[in-house]
Amino acid sequence: MSSHGEAAESNRRGLRALYRKEFADHLDSKRFFLIFALMLLVTTASLIGAVSNLSDAVSESSEFIFLKLFTTSSSSIYSFATFIAFLGPLVGITLGFDAVNNERSQGTLNRLAAQPIYRDSIINAKFLAGASAIAVIVIVLGLYISGAGLLLIGIPPSIEEVFRIIAFLLLSIVYICVWLALAIIFSVVSKHAATAALICMSIWLFLSLFMSLVASGLANLLFPLDGFEGLTNVMSNYQMDLLLNRISPYYLFSEAATTILNPNVRAIGVVTMSSYSGAIAGSLSFGQSLLLVWPHLVVMAALAIAGFAVAYVNFMRQEIRA
């Protein structure tokens, strides 16, 4: 028991040391500065667009004004939530595409594995450090848009709005960690960082831009909407299109973010008139909105964990001291 305890403590010390090193490397790198500067730039642009169109958004609904800073877009600038959905994966990919293969090509992975630490501490520290860097970026951006928005509009958020913003930021961190895990997978299995980056970028662009077209095409192929038969296929077509779209983390996050940041969203997915029968008109509470998006959060967390597990297993099976 004593030797087992000493081994566990040694493993924790090694993991902490590697985590601090990897996290410091992220924060000190030019890459981190550039990706953070890019996200700060688009956040500023989205905030300017939201403030300029806030009067139009308030004319439609005067409730939850502070949340509109995150969801309101202008004619030429997307909202902050939309920017996170599309550019968030770029953050995860940038922080993880060369986590392992770059060290292998430089020969530093051999020296790292030769240290008196457990081998799994290497891959664990890299993922945890990347996730921590993602959390820093998302939280800073959230505080920035909240603080700047408070100064610009002069209306403080309510307690429920604060809870919704926190939930949205946590959701964003989990979402970006899915792409971090994907990037680390290809960093482990690919010999060259450029190959891993190219594969990750291709998957990101396909799932973000083209998945909806593929889903719509397959749904129309399986359940045609032409002619008399199309009248009976409308519901099946929509359900199939929704199911295929939800394969994409981009769609899952967009759906969940909209529900969290817009209390007027009362349902997700297929909605019939019977669903609203007896329902009281009005916005949902934070707890009710959270119940709607809870499956989305669980699925994205499962994707991040599964992605890391794949990277972990492949890393542990590789011979790195050869």
C-alpha positions as CSV (number, residue, x, y, z in Angstrom):
1,M,0.0,0.0,0.0
2,S,2.8,2.4,0.8
3,S,4.6,1.8,-2.5
4,H,1.3,2.2,-4.3
5,G,0.7,5.5,-2.6
6,E,4.2,6.7,-3.3
7,A,3.8,5.8,-7.0
8,A,0.4,7.7,-7.2
9,E,2.0,10.8,-5.5
10,S,4.9,10.6,-7.9
11,N,2.5,10.4,-10.8
12,R,0.6,13.5,-9.6
13,R,3.9,15.5,-9.1
14,G,5.0,14.6,-12.6
15,L,1.6,15.6,-14.0
16,R,1.6,18.9,-12.2
17,A,5.1,19.7,-13.4
18,L,4.3,18.9,-17.0
19,Y,1.0,20.7,-16.8
20,R,2.7,23.9,-15.6
21,K,5.3,23.6,-18.3
22,E,2.8,23.1,-21.1
23,F,0.4,25.8,-19.8
24,A,3.3,28.3,-19.6
25,D,4.4,27.3,-23.1
26,H,0.9,28.1,-24.4
27,L,0.7,31.5,-22.7
28,D,4.2,32.5,-23.8
29,S,3.8,31.4,-27.4
30,K,3.3,33.8,-30.3
31,R,0.6,31.4,-31.6
32,F,-1.5,31.9,-28.4
33,F,-1.0,35.7,-28.7
34,L,-2.1,35.7,-32.4
35,I,-5.2,33.5,-31.8
36,F,-6.2,35.6,-28.8
37,A,-5.7,38.8,-30.8
38,L,-7.9,37.4,-33.6
39,M,-10.7,36.4,-31.1
40,L,-10.4,39.8,-29.4
41,L,-10.7,41.6,-32.7
42,V,-13.8,39.7,-33.8
43,T,-15.3,40.1,-30.3
44,T,-14.8,43.9,-30.5
45,A,-16.4,43.9,-34.0
46,S,-19.4,41.9,-32.8
47,L,-19.8,44.1,-29.7
48,I,-19.8,47.2,-31.9
49,G,-22.4,45.6,-34.2
50,A,-24.5,44.5,-31.3
51,V,-24.5,48.0,-29.7
52,S,-25.3,49.7,-33.0
53,N,-28.3,47.4,-33.6
54,L,-29.4,47.2,-30.0
55,S,-32.3,49.7,-30.4
56,D,-33.8,47.5,-33.1
57,A,-33.4,44.4,-31.0
58,V,-34.9,46.1,-28.0
59,S,-37.9,47.2,-30.1
60,E,-38.7,43.6,-30.7
61,S,-38.3,42.6,-27.1
62,S,-37.3,44.7,-24.1
63,E,-36.5,41.8,-21.9
64,F,-32.9,40.5,-21.2
65,I,-31.2,43.4,-22.9
66,F,-27.8,42.5,-21.6
67,L,-28.0,39.1,-23.3
68,K,-28.6,40.8,-26.6
69,L,-24.9,41.9,-26.5
70,F,-24.0,38.2,-27.2
71,T,-26.7,37.4,-29.7
72,T,-27.4,40.6,-31.7
73,S,-25.7,40.9,-35.1
74,S,-25.6,43.8,-37.7
75,S,-26.0,43.6,-41.4
76,S,-22.3,43.0,-41.9
77,I,-21.0,41.6,-38.6
78,Y,-22.0,38.4,-36.9
79,S,-22.9,38.1,-33.2
80,F,-20.5,37.0,-30.6
81,A,-22.2,33.7,-30.2
82,T,-21.9,33.0,-34.0
83,F,-18.2,34.0,-34.0
84,I,-17.6,31.5,-31.1
85,A,-19.4,28.8,-33.0
86,F,-17.4,29.3,-36.2
87,L,-14.0,30.4,-35.0
88,G,-13.9,28.5,-31.6
89,P,-12.8,25.3,-33.4
90,L,-9.9,27.2,-34.8
91,V,-8.7,27.9,-31.3
92,G,-8.8,24.3,-30.3
93,I,-7.1,23.1,-33.5
94,T,-4.4,25.8,-33.2
95,L,-3.5,24.7,-29.6
96,G,-3.5,21.0,-30.3
97,F,-2.5,20.1,-33.9
98,D,1.2,19.8,-33.1
99,A,1.0,18.9,-29.4
100,V,2.8,15.5,-29.9
101,N,4.2,15.3,-33.5
102,N,6.2,18.5,-33.2
103,E,8.0,17.3,-30.1
104,R,8.6,14.0,-31.8
105,S,10.1,15.6,-34.9
106,Q,12.3,17.8,-32.8
107,G,13.5,14.9,-30.6
108,T,12.3,16.5,-27.4
109,L,9.6,13.8,-26.8
110,N,12.3,11.1,-26.3
111,R,14.0,13.3,-23.7
112,L,10.7,14.0,-22.0
113,A,9.8,10.3,-21.9
114,A,13.2,9.5,-20.4
115,Q,12.4,11.6,-17.3
116,P,11.2,9.8,-14.1
117,I,7.5,10.4,-14.9
118,Y,4.7,8.2,-16.0
119,R,4.1,8.1,-19.7
120,D,0.4,8.9,-19.5
121,S,1.3,12.2,-17.7
122,I,2.6,13.5,-21.0
123,I,-0.6,13.2,-22.9
124,N,-2.8,14.2,-19.9
125,A,-0.8,17.3,-19.3
126,K,-1.0,18.4,-22.9
127,F,-4.8,18.1,-23.0
128,L,-5.3,19.7,-19.6
129,A,-2.9,22.6,-20.5
130,G,-4.7,23.1,-23.8
131,A,-8.1,23.1,-22.1
132,S,-6.9,25.6,-19.5
133,A,-5.6,27.9,-22.3
134,I,-9.0,27.7,-24.0
135,A,-10.7,28.5,-20.7
136,V,-8.5,31.6,-20.3
137,I,-9.4,32.8,-23.8
138,V,-13.2,32.2,-23.4
139,I,-13.4,33.7,-19.9
140,V,-11.4,36.8,-20.8
141,L,-13.5,37.4,-23.9
142,G,-16.7,36.9,-21.9
143,L,-15.5,39.4,-19.2
144,Y,-14.4,41.8,-21.9
145,I,-17.7,41.9,-23.8
146,S,-19.6,42.0,-20.5
147,G,-17.6,44.9,-19.1
148,A,-17.4,46.9,-22.3
149,G,-21.1,46.3,-22.9
150,L,-21.9,47.5,-19.4
151,L,-20.0,50.7,-20.0
152,L,-21.6,51.3,-23.4
153,I,-25.3,50.6,-22.6
154,G,-25.2,51.4,-18.9
155,I,-27.6,48.6,-18.0
156,P,-26.3,46.0,-15.5
157,P,-27.3,42.3,-16.1
158,S,-29.8,40.6,-13.9
159,I,-28.9,37.5,-11.8
160,E,-30.5,35.3,-14.4
161,E,-28.6,36.9,-17.2
162,V,-25.3,36.4,-15.2
163,F,-26.2,32.7,-14.9
164,R,-27.0,32.4,-18.6
165,I,-23.7,34.1,-19.5
166,I,-21.7,31.8,-17.3
167,A,-23.5,28.7,-18.7
168,F,-22.8,29.9,-22.2
169,L,-19.1,30.4,-21.5
170,L,-18.8,26.9,-19.9
171,L,-20.6,25.5,-23.0
172,S,-18.2,27.3,-25.2
173,I,-15.2,25.9,-23.3
174,V,-16.5,22.3,-23.7
175,Y,-17.3,22.9,-27.4
176,I,-13.8,24.1,-28.2
177,C,-12.3,21.2,-26.1
178,V,-14.0,18.9,-28.6
179,W,-11.8,20.3,-31.4
180,L,-8.8,20.3,-29.1
181,A,-9.2,16.6,-28.6
182,L,-9.7,16.1,-32.3
183,A,-6.5,18.0,-33.0
184,I,-4.5,16.0,-30.5
185,I,-5.7,12.8,-32.1
186,F,-4.2,13.7,-35.4
187,S,-1.2,15.1,-33.7
188,V,-0.6,11.7,-32.3
189,V,-1.3,9.6,-35.4
190,S,0.3,12.0,-37.9
191,K,4.0,12.3,-38.3
192,H,3.9,15.9,-39.5
193,A,2.1,18.8,-37.9
194,A,1.1,20.2,-41.3
195,T,-0.8,17.0,-42.1
196,A,-2.6,17.1,-38.8
197,A,-3.5,20.7,-39.2
198,L,-4.8,20.1,-42.8
199,I,-7.0,17.2,-41.7
200,C,-8.4,19.1,-38.7
201,M,-9.1,22.2,-40.9
202,S,-10.9,20.0,-43.5
203,I,-13.1,18.4,-40.9
204,W,-13.9,21.8,-39.3
205,L,-14.9,23.4,-42.6
206,F,-17.0,20.4,-43.6
207,L,-18.9,20.2,-40.4
208,S,-19.4,23.9,-40.1
209,L,-20.1,24.9,-43.7
210,F,-21.2,21.9,-45.7
211,M,-22.8,19.5,-43.2
212,S,-26.2,21.3,-43.5
213,L,-26.1,20.9,-47.3
214,V,-25.3,17.2,-47.0
215,A,-28.0,16.6,-44.4
216,S,-30.6,18.4,-46.5
217,G,-29.6,16.5,-49.6
218,L,-29.8,13.1,-47.8
219,A,-33.1,14.0,-46.2
220,N,-34.6,14.9,-49.5
221,L,-33.3,11.7,-51.1
222,L,-34.7,9.5,-48.4
223,F,-37.9,11.4,-47.9
224,P,-38.8,13.4,-51.1
225,L,-41.0,16.4,-50.8
226,D,-42.2,16.4,-54.4
227,G,-45.7,15.5,-55.4
228,F,-48.5,14.2,-53.2
229,E,-46.1,11.8,-51.4
230,G,-44.2,14.9,-50.2
231,L,-47.1,16.0,-48.0
232,T,-46.7,12.8,-45.9
233,N,-42.9,13.1,-45.8
234,V,-42.6,16.6,-44.4
235,M,-42.2,15.6,-40.8
236,S,-39.9,12.6,-41.6
237,N,-37.8,14.8,-43.8
238,Y,-37.4,17.5,-41.1
239,Q,-36.5,14.9,-38.5
240,M,-33.9,13.2,-40.7
241,D,-32.4,16.6,-41.6
242,L,-32.2,17.5,-37.9
243,L,-30.7,14.2,-36.9
244,L,-27.9,14.4,-39.5
245,N,-27.2,18.0,-38.7
246,R,-26.7,17.1,-35.0
247,I,-23.8,15.0,-36.0
248,S,-21.9,18.3,-36.2
249,P,-20.6,19.8,-33.0
250,Y,-21.1,23.2,-34.7
251,Y,-24.8,22.6,-35.0
252,L,-25.1,21.2,-31.5
253,F,-23.3,24.2,-30.0
254,S,-25.3,26.8,-32.1
255,E,-28.6,25.2,-31.0
256,A,-27.6,25.1,-27.3
257,A,-26.1,28.6,-27.3
258,T,-29.3,30.1,-28.9
259,T,-31.4,28.4,-26.2
260,I,-29.2,29.5,-23.3
261,L,-28.9,33.1,-24.5
262,N,-32.5,33.6,-25.7
263,P,-35.0,32.8,-23.0
264,N,-37.8,33.1,-25.5
265,V,-36.7,29.8,-27.1
266,R,-39.2,27.3,-25.6
267,A,-38.4,24.1,-27.5
268,I,-35.7,22.4,-29.5
269,G,-36.3,20.2,-32.5
270,V,-39.7,19.2,-33.8
271,V,-42.5,21.4,-32.4
272,T,-46.2,20.8,-33.0
273,M,-49.2,22.8,-32.0
274,S,-50.1,20.2,-29.4
275,S,-46.7,20.9,-27.7
276,Y,-47.9,24.4,-27.0
277,S,-51.4,23.4,-25.9
278,G,-51.9,24.8,-22.4
279,A,-48.5,26.5,-22.3
280,I,-48.3,29.9,-20.7
281,A,-46.8,32.6,-23.0
282,G,-43.5,34.0,-21.8
283,S,-39.8,33.3,-21.5
284,L,-38.3,30.2,-19.9
285,S,-36.4,30.3,-16.6
286,F,-32.7,29.6,-16.6
287,G,-33.4,26.1,-15.1
288,Q,-35.9,25.2,-17.8
289,S,-33.5,26.4,-20.6
290,L,-30.7,24.4,-19.0
291,L,-32.9,21.3,-19.1
292,L,-33.4,21.8,-22.8
293,V,-29.7,22.1,-23.6
294,W,-28.5,19.5,-21.1
295,P,-28.3,16.7,-23.7
296,H,-26.3,18.9,-26.0
297,L,-23.8,19.6,-23.2
298,V,-23.5,15.9,-22.3
299,V,-23.0,14.9,-25.9
300,M,-20.2,17.5,-26.5
301,A,-18.5,16.6,-23.2
302,A,-18.7,12.9,-24.3
303,L,-17.2,13.8,-27.6
304,A,-14.3,15.6,-26.0
305,I,-13.7,12.7,-23.6
306,A,-14.0,10.1,-26.4
307,G,-11.6,12.1,-28.5
308,F,-9.0,12.4,-25.8
309,A,-9.4,8.7,-25.0
310,V,-8.6,7.9,-28.7
311,A,-5.5,10.1,-28.5
312,Y,-4.5,8.6,-25.2
313,V,-4.8,5.0,-26.4
314,N,-2.8,5.7,-29.6
315,F,-0.2,7.6,-27.7
316,M,0.3,4.8,-25.1
317,R,0.7,2.2,-27.9
318,Q,3.4,4.1,-29.8
319,E,7.1,3.6,-29.3
320,I,8.6,7.0,-28.6
321,R,12.0,6.0,-27.3
322,A,13.1,4.3,-30.5
